[in-house]
Amino acid sequence: MKYDIVVLTDHKHAYPNKIDDYTKNVIVEDALIANALGKLGLKVIRLAWSDPFFDWSSTKAILFRTTWDYFDDFPKFSDWLNTVSKVTTLINSEALIRWNIDKHYLLDLQKNGVHITETLFIEAGTTKSLEDLHTETGWEETVLKPCVSGAARHTYKLTVENRANHEGVYMALIANEAMMLQPFQRRIVSEGEVSMMVFNGQFTHAILKKAKSGDFRVQDDFGGSVHNYTPTETEIEFAEKTVRACKELPLYARVDIFNDNNSKIALAELELVEPELWFRNHPEAALILAEAIKEKLSSS
């Protein structure tokens, strides 16, 4: 059977062992965009990217949604991405996905006028210790994380007191992958982080993510909470400017912003691969994305 579009997830969410609240949200999110595409007359199927049986050339396009395990076996995912990009259209494009997977993309956006927080990129194979890096930067409280990651994998808050305790895991990681070090942003803890959804260049809605008491990670995986949020015009302009600063305009994007230690709006991350988009908070946005996808398929 031929399909117009595959809504892409991962194995765990394609074949869940149990339907907890977290999994239910994933299913609802994917269903909202699948139904919006269906209402426009497109034939849709939802599959895991690792599905071994599906003929990927039988669909016109693949929409990346909840592929939240790709970094667990990145070489396999990368090979799959290379293969399917030759036989169908990827949304977002393979070029955007590969660019966005590695957080070095922040440097490209910075060159295009997007304000990011101070960031030290530590390339794989370096022999400098955490103590060396903190001495060089003069930063006391920092956050360390991999350049290719998701769901706060190996994300650590470092202080003068605990830094030495993380040298071992840091040295094991840096031997094989690039890392990034940033000054700890106090306002993310006190004010939260805002996620701005932008489809085909158009802002639609925003949510505010707040860390639980005693934590610094805003992801709900770690007990963070989500709140409806009405952004300022300045925040909307920042989000849309960030999307326009990409090498090509993405059909979907989540622009995560916060007020930095200097009270200036800064980009935390630009998510173009598999961001949660909170369609359930603003269902109209699913139709906006669906219409952009249909237009893209019609013109390709």
C-alpha atoms as one frame of an Amber mdcrd trajectory, in Angstrom:
protein
   0.000   0.000   0.000   1.186   3.516  -0.803   1.118   6.271   1.829   1.427
  10.003   1.527   3.194  10.398   4.835   4.604   8.407   7.727   4.342   9.967
  11.179   7.566   8.736  12.724   8.005   7.540  16.303  10.296   5.096  18.104
   9.831   1.423  18.912   8.799   2.009  22.529   5.989   4.363  21.564   4.924
   2.425  18.479   4.449  -0.743  20.550   4.055   0.414  24.183   4.106  -2.181
  26.942   1.951   0.033  29.115  -0.039   3.213  28.585   1.070   5.571  31.342
   0.399   9.313  31.257   3.681   9.986  29.484   2.974   7.467  26.713  -0.609
   8.679  26.450   0.650  12.201  25.726   2.892  10.863  22.952   0.010   8.953
  21.370  -2.295  11.986  21.602   0.333  14.284  20.070   1.001  11.953  17.159
  -2.724  11.396  16.647  -3.412  15.149  16.457  -0.997  15.680  13.579  -1.995
  12.402  11.876  -5.672  13.393  12.032  -4.906  16.885  10.731  -3.071  15.370
   7.756  -5.937  12.945   7.195  -8.471  15.782   7.137  -6.526  17.252   4.217
  -6.938  14.023   2.265  -3.499  12.571   2.938  -3.047   8.855   3.617  -1.114
   8.500   6.885   0.559   5.696   8.834   2.447   5.886  12.145   5.598   3.783
  12.435   8.847   3.450  14.360  11.890   4.609  12.402  13.491   1.255  13.200
  10.616  -0.753  11.664  12.411  -3.544   9.760   9.579  -4.404   7.391   8.248
  -1.130   5.964   9.222  -0.128   2.440  10.207   3.509   2.944  10.039   4.174
  -0.790   6.284   3.529  -0.598   5.605   6.862   1.119   5.900  10.363  -0.296
   7.270  11.806   2.934   8.347  11.057   6.491   7.456  13.427   9.326   9.802
  13.067  12.286   7.864  13.253  15.519   8.687  11.149  18.563  11.924   9.403
  17.534  13.192   9.761  21.077  15.656   6.861  21.020  17.770   7.828  18.014
  20.751   8.913  20.149  20.812   5.520  21.911  22.131   3.932  18.707  23.137
   6.916  16.645  25.254   5.021  14.043  22.237   2.840  13.185  19.964   5.879
  12.999  22.463   7.755  10.835  22.709   4.847   8.378  18.918   4.621   8.238
  18.660   8.356   7.652  21.123   8.136   4.785  19.161   5.293   3.197  15.641
   6.687   3.451  16.643  10.182   2.335  17.416   8.690  -1.071  13.914   7.261
  -1.575  11.500   9.727   0.026  11.128  13.290   1.345  12.133  13.958   4.929
  10.372  16.601   7.040  12.415  18.340   8.239  15.034  17.730   5.555  18.022
  15.450   6.069  20.338  18.480   5.858  18.456  20.270   8.640  18.239  17.146
  10.770  21.950  16.377  10.543  22.830  20.017  11.214  20.501  20.199  14.212
  21.487  16.896  15.816  24.896  18.303  16.773  24.725  21.335  19.058  27.604
  22.973  17.224  24.695  24.432  15.206  24.471  27.047  17.958  27.656  28.621
  16.607  26.082  28.956  13.145  23.040  30.664  14.601  25.241  32.957  16.658
  27.055  34.015  13.485  23.630  34.827  12.003  22.764  37.170  14.844  20.968
  34.881  17.294  21.973  35.437  20.917  23.094  32.259  22.672  24.499  31.877
  26.143  28.258  31.658  26.566  29.320  28.183  25.442  32.623  26.362  25.420
  32.694  23.478  22.940  35.048  20.698  24.029  36.031  18.482  21.124  36.346
  14.710  21.432  39.788  13.530  22.427  40.803  16.567  24.433  43.038  15.868
  27.424  41.965  18.913  29.426  40.255  18.105  32.693  37.152  19.757  34.062
  39.402  21.555  36.515  41.498  22.894  33.617  38.435  24.107  31.730  36.950
  25.875  34.725  40.252  27.536  35.496  40.456  28.799  31.907  36.895  30.124
  31.775  36.666  31.392  35.328  33.166  29.899  35.575  32.251  28.502  38.982
  28.800  26.991  38.445  28.347  25.317  35.065  26.288  22.796  33.102  28.061
  20.061  31.142  26.313  18.084  28.393  27.083  16.185  25.176  26.812  17.878
  21.783  24.658  15.009  20.523  22.038  14.196  23.116  18.438  14.365  24.183
  16.254  14.052  27.294  19.080  15.564  29.379  21.345  12.520  28.789  24.615
  13.013  30.685  23.674  16.552  31.659  25.359  17.613  34.870  25.352  20.716
  37.028  28.910  21.295  38.206  30.033  23.293  41.216  33.358  23.847  42.953
  32.287  21.207  45.494  31.218  18.407  43.096  33.426  19.020  40.059  36.053
  16.434  40.988  33.342  13.778  41.347  32.473  14.157  37.653  36.009  13.937
  36.225  35.689  10.199  35.636  32.434  10.262  33.668  33.598  13.370  31.791
  36.864  11.725  30.712  34.993   8.610  29.570  32.574  10.720  27.505  35.073
  13.151  25.991  37.193  10.265  24.698  34.428   9.478  22.198  32.174  12.516
  21.785  32.210  16.295  21.883  30.826  18.049  24.943  29.726  21.567  25.781
  30.152  23.617  28.930  28.004  26.628  29.807  27.694  28.915  32.817  24.795
  27.810  35.002  21.774  29.956  34.181  20.107  30.902  37.452  16.997  32.353
  35.815  16.049  29.026  34.229  15.574  27.714  37.763  13.761  30.792  39.075
  11.733  31.717  35.974  11.717  28.609  33.773  12.343  28.068  30.072   9.882
  29.030  27.330   9.269  26.761  24.347   8.026  28.628  21.266   6.423  26.583
  18.469   7.042  27.889  14.949   5.565  26.249  11.825   6.711  27.240   8.342
   8.123  30.430   9.868   4.931  31.315  11.762   4.737  31.342  15.571   1.641
  29.568  16.887   1.880  28.968  20.630   4.187  28.697  23.598   4.511  26.833
  26.873   6.552  27.492  29.987   8.625  24.670  31.467   9.691  24.888  35.102
  12.048  22.603  37.003  10.851  20.882  40.136  12.141  22.176  43.437  15.790
  21.278  43.933  16.457  20.434  40.260  17.679  22.474  37.304  16.329  20.343
  34.436  12.980  21.519  33.098  12.137  18.308  31.201   9.071  16.489  32.497
  11.202  13.315  32.512  12.794  14.813  35.629   9.658  16.114  37.281   9.462
  19.441  35.486   6.049  21.051  35.031   4.414  22.569  31.946   2.273  25.708
  31.922   0.444  27.663  29.246   2.339  30.827  28.404   1.599  34.022  26.503
   4.880  35.344  25.059   5.776  38.965  24.492   6.137  40.398  21.001   9.899
  40.520  21.602   9.947  36.797  22.394   7.904  36.002  19.279  10.250  38.081
  17.129  13.241  36.280  18.660  11.737  32.856  17.881  10.855  33.704  14.286
  14.253  35.341  13.728  15.961  32.199  15.022  14.075  30.026  12.536  14.928
  32.384   9.680  18.603  32.126  10.637  18.654  28.426   9.683  20.259  27.256
   6.449  16.748  26.582   5.146  13.315  27.301   6.582  12.125  24.321   8.652
   8.470  23.299   8.431   8.401  22.753  12.187  10.615  24.102  14.945  10.626
  24.529  18.683  12.637  27.480  19.878  13.585  27.159  23.555  14.454  30.502
  25.124  15.223  31.910  28.563  16.443  35.068  30.223  20.184  34.676  30.741
  22.263  35.819  33.713  22.429  39.279  32.115  18.609  39.449  31.785  18.828
  39.092  27.997  16.692  36.704  25.921  18.914  33.826  24.844  18.468  30.651
  22.831  18.732  27.487  24.889  18.127  25.119  21.980  16.531  25.044  18.557
  14.761  21.710  18.113  14.239  20.614  14.494  14.317  16.821  14.739  11.862
  15.403  17.297  10.655  18.145  19.630   7.533  17.792  21.689   5.241  20.400
  20.121   2.317  20.453  22.585  -0.392  20.232  19.940  -2.669  19.157  22.802
  -2.333  22.687  24.214  -3.093  24.322  20.852  -4.698  21.830  18.411  -4.989
  24.460  15.639  -1.208  24.309  15.245  -1.446  20.717  13.978  -3.549  21.893
  11.056  -1.107  24.711  10.287   1.720  22.185  10.073  -0.412  19.752   8.059
  -1.243  22.454   5.523   2.449  23.339   5.166   3.278  19.664   4.603   0.549
  19.250   1.984   1.797  22.345   0.185   5.334  20.981   0.215   4.222  17.624
  -1.196   2.164  19.364  -3.892   5.135  21.437  -5.017   7.735  18.653  -4.945
